Amino acid sequence: GDGQRCVSMRDDAQNLEHRGQWYEALTAFDNKIGAHPADAALRLGRIRCLGKVGHHTTLLALLRTDVADLARLSTTTTTTSSTSTTSSSSSSSSSVACTVASMLSCGVQAAWRLGDWGALDEMLAVCSQPAYRGHLARDWDVLLGSVIAALASQHQQHQQQHQQQHQEQLQLQQQFQRLGAEVFAERVA
């Protein structure tokens, strides 16, 4: 009944996505998430579409919310579902973790595309958590994001060193000018 309708609606949105109709798919995913907030696959589809249309800032904001919601929903589902077996609840948990890992990969890419190094560090920190690490060990976007984060950090350190050297040179120039003015004042007097 309701489960089949959810799968059918997800398939419709995914068909739009696969045909490259990003905005239509985004709208379809948004509509379906309203009716089925615990469906991680719908949230992943929305995240992918946001990336395809270049809405990286929105992607990061929704990703943060989605990851928190899915963690809460999967914890609630696992603790309230006493009729399900341990293996099916751990399988479901693993499936959600895999989906969230895919979402995080999109988030890493969005962060480096924006040049938002703080968000990139945040996404990489979440990716390194045990629940997601195994799913992302060979993920191209996460690996590339790690390299870009290291380069950005190195660049920031270099810029800070350069600024410090520049400040020291300015101070020396100012001291030299003061000494020159004092020597000139003494000679004139």
N, C-alpha and C positions, 0 to 999 in steps of 0.2 A: 504494500500500500504506500505509506508515506516514504519508506526507504527507496522504493522503486521510482517514485516521483522525483526525489532528490537526485538520484543517479541520472535520470532522464534530463532534468534541468541542468545538471553539471555537464552532461554530454553536449547539450545545446550550446552552452557557453564555451566549452572546449572546442567544439566544431568551429565556432566563430573565431576563436583564437588561432586555431590551426590554419584557417583560411587567411589569416593576416588582417582580419577585421578587428583591430585592437580596440577601438573606441566602443564598438558594438559589444564586443566580448567583455570589456570592462564594465559596461552598463549591466550586462546579463549577470556577471559574477556578483556585482554589488547587490542587485535585486535578490539573487539567490542566497547570499550571505545573510540578508535580513531575515529570511525565512528559516535558514539552517546555519546559525552562528557557530556551531561546533564542527562543521565540515571543513577540515583543514585543507582539502584539495581545492575547494572553492576559494579560500583565502590565498592559496598559492597561485591560482589562476589570476586573481586580481593583481597580485604583486608582479607577476610576469608581465601582464598587460601594461601596468604602470611603467615598468622599465622600458617596454617597447615604444611607448608613446613619449618617453623622455620626462616623465613626471617623477624625477628622482627624489625630490624633497618630500613629496606626498608619499612616495613609496616607503621612505625611511620612517616617516611618522606612523603610517599604518602598520608597518612591519613591527615596530616596537609594541604597538597595541595588540596586534595579532599574536605575537609570541607570548605575551603575558596572558591574553585571553585563552589561548590554546593550552597553555600550561595549567591554568586554573580549571578550565573545562575538563581536561584529561584527568586531572587529580580528582575533581568532583565525580566524574564518571566512574573512575576506578574505585573510589571509596564508597560510592552509593550503590554500585552494581554488585550486590552480594550473590546474585544468581549466576554470574559469569564465572568461568573457570580462570585460574591464575594464568594459564597459558594464553587464553584468548585476550585477557586484559593486558598481558605483557606484549603480545603481538600488536594489539591496538596501540599501545604506548610506543612501541618501536616504529610503527607506521607513522604516528604523529611526529615522532622525533625525526624521522626521515624527511617528512614533508616540511617541518620547520627548518631543517638543515638546508633544504632547497631554497626556502624563503631567505635564509640568512645569506646564502650565496648571492642571491639577487641584491640583498642589502649591501654586501661588500662592494659589488660592482657599482651600485648607485652612489655609494660614498666616495669611491675613488673617481668616478666620473664628475662628481660635484667638486672634488678637491677638498672635501670636508674631512680633514685628517682626524679630528676628534671622533666623528661618527665612524670612520674607518677603524680606528683603534677599538671603539666600542663594539662594533660588529665582529671584529676578529677575536676579541675577548670572549664574546658569547660563543663563537664558533669553536673555541678551544675547550669549552666545557665538555665533560665526559659524555653527556647525552648526544652531542652532535659531532664530536671529533672523528669518530669512526666513519660517519657518513660523508665527511668533508675532507678526508685525508688526501684524496687525489682530485679535489675539485679545482678546476682551472681558475675560476674567478677568485677563490679564496687564496690559492697559491700566488696568483698575480697581485692580489690585494696585499698580501704579506710583504712581497717584494717592494711594492709601491710605498707601503707604510714605512718600511726600513729606509728607503731612499728619501722620503719626505722628512723623516726624523733626522737623518744625516744632513739634509739640506738646511733644516731649521737650526741645528747645532752650528753648522758652518756660518749661517747668517748671524747668529748670536755672537760668535767669535769675531766676525767681521765688524759688527756694530761696536763691540767692546774695543777693538783695535782703533776704530774710527774715533770713538769717544776719547781714548787715551791720546791720540794724535791732536785732537782739538784742544785738550787740556794743555798739552805741551806747547801748542801754538799760542794759546792764551798766556801761559807763563812767560814764553819768550817775548811776546808783545809787551807785557807788563815790565819785564826786566829792561827791554829796550827803551820804554818810556821813562823808567827810573834813571837809567844811564844818561839819556838825553837831558832830563831835568837837572841832573847833577852837573853836567857840562855847561848848561846854560846858566846855572846859578853861580 
